[in-house]
Each structure stands twice: as C-alpha cells, then as structure tokens.
C-alpha cells in the first residue's frame, strides 16, 4: 500500500512538471503553445499615440498614429465562421476622426477605406489606434491588403504561424507579406 502511494505521488509530480513545461513556460517566454494561443495578446507597438499630422506613406500608416491594437481573443474566436460580424463596430464619427487625423479633407467614393491595421480576423480592435485611411490606388491598396489579411488568417487558423506573429507581420509591414504571396 505504501509503495502504491509513493508511485501515485511520483506520477502526480511528473504530471505537474509536464503541465508546466507544456503550458506555462511557452507563454512565459512569449512562445504561445500552438494549440492554445494566449488570450491576452498586447498591441505589437505600445506607445503614446499621436492624433494629428498623421501621414500614410508608401501604403503604410503612420506608426505613431496607428500602432495597432488587438482584442482579448483566442484562436477559437477568430477562426469561427462569422466572427468578424460579431465584433465589427466602427462608428461614422470615428471614421471621420481618422480622416481628420490623417488630413484627408476630401475623398471620392471608394478612394479610401478606413481600415483596421491589424484586421478583425486576426484579433484586431476597433480602437482608433488600429484604424487608418487606406487608399485604393496606387496598388497595392486596400483590396490587396484584404488578400494579405485572408492569407494570414488562413495560416493562423491552420496552425502554420502563431497569431502573435501574424499580428506583428501585418502591423509592421503588410506589404512584405503581399510581396511574398502576390
């Protein structure tokens, strides 16, 4: 009986260490386990956001105005069909504020789209720090960025890249991903 008890204790200790190694250490070192992305992703760029004199250049937003922001989501959330419809909520007044911050005083229909730097389908937020007026022409413009968003979403949901890496790639320079997939 005493040996059975010792064996049970040893097995519980081994199970505890295995759990720590599999689930706790990867997130503590910034490497989320591929089967369960962390819920508390932080914005790829964390700094005070400027809100005027913003300038988008070469297809990229002003990183001081639009550093990107993410929601508290899991892979199960973003990979569920119809997820973005449940979280998309940018008011017209917020869109107008984005245009003002970037100095866009006149625009033709479809010339610009207030876009999420980190898209909703990758856990992006509707916060103004994640929004910018993306132009259609010259290409690549907002239609091409949509293709990058879909590509990265597929990569994340198929387990090919971690969510945090996809968020970083699209927030820092989505054009690099476009150049690879186009």
N, C-alpha and C positions, 0 to 999 in steps of 0.2 A: 504494500500500500504506500509506504514511504517513497519507494522508487517511482511509482506512478505519479505521485505528487511532484517530485523533483522534475520528472520528464515534462509534466504539464507546465511547470514554471519556466523551464528552459524554452519550450515551444512558444509560450506567450512572449517571452523576452525577444526571441528571434522574430516573431511576427511584428512586435512593436518596432524593432530596428528596421525591418523590411519596409514597414509603412512609412517611417521617417525618411528612409532613403528614396523611396519611390515618389512620395507626395510632398514632403516638406522641403527637403534640400533643393530640388529643382526650382521651386518658386522662390526660395530664399536667395538663390544665386541668379535670379532673373530668367531662368530657363523653365517655363511652364511645361508641365507634362503634356504631351501631345493629345492625350485623351481627355484632358480637362483643363482648358485654358483658364487662367485666373479671372475672377470677376472684377477685380479692382485694377484694371488697366489704367495707367495715367497717361495724360497727354504726352506725345512724343517730345514736345517742346514746352517746357514750363517756365514762363517768364511773364513779366508785366506786358500787357498788350497795348500797343498804341492804337488810337481810334481816329486819327486824321492824317492827311497827307500820305495815304497808303498808295503804293504803286505796284501794280502787277507787271512783271516783265518776262518776256520770252515764255509765255504760257504758264507761269508760276505766280502764286500770290505773294504779297509782301509778307514775309515770315514774321515780322514784328506786329502786323495787324491780324494775321491769320495763322497762328502757330498750330492750330488743330486742337480738337478736344474729342474725347470719347465718352461713351456711356458705360455704365456698370453692366456689362453683358457677358454671356457665356457663348461658347460655340453653338450650343443647342438653340440659343435665342436667335443668333444671326443666320444660322443655317436652316431655320424653319421657313417653309414656304409662306410668303406674305408678311414676313417680319417687318419690312420697311414701312408698310402701310400702317402698322400699329404705332410707329414712333415718329413718322414724318409730321413736323409741326413747326413751320417757319411762317410767321405772320407777314402780311404785306408791309406792315410798318418796319419790321426787322429787315426785310429785303431792301426797303428804301434807305434805311440806315447804312446798310452795307454799301449801296451805291454811293451815298454821300461820303462815307469814309474813304472810298477809292476815287472820289472826284468825278464820278460818272453822272453828268448833269442831263445828258440827252442820250437816248438809245432808241434804236429802231427795234421793231418786234423781232425776236429771235437772234438779235445781235449779241446779247449777253444772257447768261443764266446765273442766278445766284446759286452757287454750287457748294456742296459740302467738301472741304478739302479731304478729310477722312470720311468716306461715304457711310451712310447709314448701314449699308450691307456689310461694312467692316467694323461696325460698332461706333461709328461717328456720332457726334452730338449735333443737336440743332442750335447750340450756343453760337453766338455771333463770332466767337473766336475760332470757329470752324467753318465760317462762311466767307465767300468772296465772289465778286462778279467775274465769272469766267466767260471769255469771248468765244464766239463760234469760228471766226476767221481771223487770221490765217490758221490753217490747220497745222499741227493738231490743236483742236479746240475742245469744247465741252463734249461733243459727240465721241471723240477719240478717248477722252478721259473716262467716259462711261464704259468703253470697252475694257480699259485697264481695270476699272472697278469690278466688272464682271469676272475678268480673268483672275484677279487676286481673291475674290470671293470664292470662286471655284477651287482655287489652290488651297485656301484655308479650310473649306468645308470637306475637301477630300484628304486632309491631313498632310498635304505636301509642304506647307510652311506654317509656322506659328502665327496666330492672329497679331501679336505684337509686332512681328517682323513685317507683315503686310501693311499694318498701320504706319510703321516707320517708313517703308518704301514709298507709299503714296503721299505721305506728309512731307517728306524731304525733297523728292523729285519724281513725280509720277511719269515724267517724260522719259526717264531712263527705262522704266518698265515698258512704256509704249514702244520705244526703240527696239526692245528685245522681242516683243510679240507681234509687231507690225510687219 
